[in-house]
Amino acid sequence: MSIVLEARHINKYFKKPVLFHVLKDINFQIKKGEFASIMGKSGCGKSTLLYILSTMDTDYEGELFLNNQLITNQSSEHLSVLRNKHIGFVFQFHYLLSEFTVFENVMLPAKKLGEKSLQEIEYDAYEKLKKLNIEHLAQKRASRISGGEKQRVAIARALINNPSIIMGDEPTGNLDSYNAENVFNIFKQLTDEQGLSLLIVTHDEDFANKTHRIIQMADGEIVV
């Protein structure tokens, strides 16, 4: 099975106010179609690791591979295109533009990438909304829909460029148990039906226990 993401000997130091070794020799792989979660106490380095894996933080030691391509030490312009094309993000807060419609929000990353015509992007955006059963919200302003609906829109937006992997930082953190379950089921369906890889940082044990694998962190290290 092909490997979508691989971290080799990732070390991260915070230099200020004093030198602090945040991530210590992190090694793991995420395979195509794998749904993995990262767990650990607050401050153990989960979010720091996710920022490195998502190419947003490039100040680390070690090597990072995306689709078997080394992406360490690439230019920020190159990483920006890679990120937009291959990595979808779902955060605890949805980061939707409230004055835009749901439809416009979902189209944004595809417009930024600029590889498809507007017609194709509109078609793709509607298909993603349909997949998540929220096509009826397409013309509503993002500020006018519920929290659970906003998170679905954020997932649709993360899917618009057909990424290799979806990364989530506490994507169910602000949701009640009903909507958290919905988000889990959407992720599971994406893995089962499309072979999409998922790497989700979570505090939610119920959520993590249903994923294929839990990567347990403590004090900047992977312990399980």
C-alpha angles and dihedrals in degrees: 000000000000121000115234100182132018131179117197121191095331113186125176129190129191106214100194140101084357132347109277126179102221103169119031120201098318114193127172145121134223114208127209110280094014120138107203131172130203117216135178142119121294110280095025092116103261098131092039089055092047091053090054094045090050090054092240092114114048098170100101142101122244134041134295124196127194115190088348092303118121106238099175113116094014119143118269090244091055092046091049091057092043091050094049093047104039108023126063119195132210116178134186087256112048098222093210118162100248097206091053124080121251088253093053092048092053092049096051101089091047091050089050092050090050098200098121137051118257089251092055092046091051091049092048093047092052091048091053091050089050091050089056094043094242102106088117088067095055097111097037119106112253090237091061101060132082127264093255091049091049091055090051089051089050089053091049089051090049089053099047096096093043094243126204091231140015116216121196132190107201092322091175095040095106097037133095118241094266094054092039088056089049092053091049091051091050091051092047091050091051090053095045098043104031103025090237117167119230132193113184129182107210144161090200108105094190089055095045094047090060094053122093093251140006118216102204117205132193128171094349096311136100105243101177 
